[in-house]
C-alpha cells in the first residue's frame, strides 16, 4: 500500500458513502474530512475562516465554494504538519467547478488524488434507504442507522451512546426523490469528470455494508 492515500468518496444520497468513509478512515487511520463537520469545527474554534463561515450559516446562505476550499486547505495544512498518511474527503466536491477548485488546491499542496470511490445503487434502493434512515440526536456521536440495512438494537435508541434517534425532514420518500433529482442534475456529471482522469473506481453499493467495505479495501493500492 502506498505511503499516502488520498480518497474522495462519491455517490448519490443513500448510497452509503458516509458509512464506508468512516469505516475506511478507522481501518487505515486516515482523517475523515466531511464538509459539514469541517464547517462546524471552524465555527466552534472561532478561526478567521470560521468567523467568515458563521456569517453565511447564520444568515441561512450556502457557504461559498471558495470558502469551503479554504477550509479544506487549512485542514490539510494542519494534517501535513503531523505524520501525514493521506485523507478521506466525504461530501465534496459536488459540482464540476468545485472539483476544478479542489484539483488546483491539491496541486498547490503537492498532493495527488489516489482515487474517487463511486458507490453505486439503483434509484429505487436509494429512495427506500433514504426514507428509512434514522440519525443519532447526539451531535458528538452522529451515528447513522437504517431500518432496512442497519437497524438499531433497541428501537429509536443509538447503539453507541443510547441517545434518541430521529428522522431528518428531507428523508421522506418525496424529499428523497427531490434530493436524487438534484444530485443527477448537479453532481452526477462528476462521474464522467473523474472517469476521464482515470481516478474513478466503481463500487457495488447494493451489497451488505461489510461486503461493500471488503470490496473497497481490495480496490485500494
N, C-alpha and C positions, 0 to 999 in steps of 0.2 A: 504494500500500500504506500502511496506517495506520502512524503512528509507533510505536505499541505493539501487539504481538501476543501474546496470552496463550492458549495452546492446551493442551488435555488430549488425550492420545492414549488412545483407548478401544478395547477389542476383546477377544475371547477369547484364551486362551493359544494360541500358534501362528499368530495372525492376521498377525503381522509388525509390530506396533506399535512394538516396541523398535528394530528396524532402521530403520523410517521416521522415528521420533523423532530418532534420531542424525543421519540424513541431512538432515532439515529444520533441525535445530539448526546444523549446519555451514553449510548454504546461507544461512540467514537470520541467522547469528551470534547465535542465541538460546541462553541457558543451558539445558541439558537436565537437568532435575531428576528423577531416579528415586529412589524412597524407599530402596531398598536401599543405593545409593551414599551417599545423604544420611546414613543411619544410621551407615555405616562411617566416613564423613568426620568426623561429630560425635564418635564414639568415639575416633578417631585423634587428633583435635585436643584431646581432653580438655576440651571445653567443659562448662559446667554441665549443659546438656541431654544432652550426650554421656555424661557420668558416669551420669546417671539412666537413659539408654537402655541402657548397658552392663549394668546390673544385671538388666534383663529379658532381654537377649540371652544373658548367661552362664548364667542360670537356665533357659534354654530356653523362656521365655514369650514370647507375642506382645507387641510394643511397643504400648501403649495408643494409641487414636486421638488422644487429647488431646496426647500427647507427639509423635506424628508431625506433627500440625498445627502444634505449636510449633516443630518443626524446620524445617518448610516456611516458616513465618512468619519465623523467624530468618534463613533463607537469602535470602528475598525482600527483607528489610530491608537486608541487606548489598548485594544486587544493585541496589536502588533508589538506593543512595548513589553508584553509578557511572553510566555512560552507559546508562541502562536502556532496552532496546528491547522487553522483554517476557520471557516464559518459556515453556518446554515442560515439562509435567508428565506423567510416564510412570509408570504403576503405582499411581496414587492419583487419585481415590477408588475404593474397591472395594465400598462399601456406601452406601445412602442416608444413614444418619447421618453417614458420613464426608463425603459430598457437601454436606450441610447445614452441617457444621462448616467445610468449605473455603469455602463461599459466604459465611459470616459473616466469616471471616478475611480474604478478599479485599475485602469491604466495608470492614473496618477499615483496610486498607492503601490504600483508594481505588483498587483495581484492578478492571477489568472483564474477565470471561472473553470472549474473542473467539469461540471455537468449541470443540466437542468432536468430534474426528475419529474416527468409528466405523468401524474397519477390519473388514470382514465377510468370512467364508469359511464354506462348509458344514462340518459336523462331521467328515465322512469325510476331508476335506482337512486339517483341523486335527489330527486324530489321526495321520495319515500324516506331517505335518510335525514334530509333537512327538516322535514316535518315531524320527525321522531326524535330530534336532538334535545338533550337537556344539559344545562351547564351548572357548574357549582357556583353558588351565590357568593362564596368567599373569594374575593379578588386576588388574594395572595395564593390561592390554590389554582383556580381557573380550570379544573378538570372538566373534560367533555365526555358525556355519556350518550348512548343511543339506544332507544328501546328496541331496536332491531339487531344491531351489531355488537353493542357493548352495554348491556343492561346493568344498572347499579344493583349491588347485592341486596340492598334494602330500598324499597320504593321511595323515590323522591329524596334520598339521602346520599351524599357524596361518600364513596368508598374510602377516600383518602382522609378527609377532615370532618366528616359527619355533618357538614353544613347542608342546608336545604338546596334542592336543585330547582331550576326554573327554566322556562322556555322563552327564547327571545321572540319579540313581536314579528321579526322577519323570518321565523322558522315555521310559519304555517304553510300549507300546500300552495296557496295562491301566491304568497310572498316569495316562496321558494322558486316558483316558475318565473316570477319577475326578476329575481336575482340572477337566475340562469340566463335569461334573455339578455340582461345587461352584460353578463360575462361573455356571451357569444359575440356581442357587438364590440366590446372594448378590449377584452383580454385574450380571447381565443386566437386572434392574429399573431400573438407572441409564439404560438406553437410553430408556425412557419418560420418566423424570425429566427428562433433558436435552432430549428432543424437545418436551416440553410447554413448555420455556423457549425454544424456537426456537434452541437452541445446537447441536443435533446435525447433523453432516454425514456422510452415509453414503459410504463409500469401498469400492470393489470390491477386496478383498484377494486375489482368486484370480489376478490378473494377475501378470506378471513384475514383480520388485521395482522396476525402473526405470519401468515403466508406472504402478505404484501411486504412486510418487514424483511423477511428472508430473501425475497426477490430483489429488494433494493440493495441489501448487503452484497449479494452476488454480483450486482452490476458495477459496484464501486471499484475503482482501480486499486 
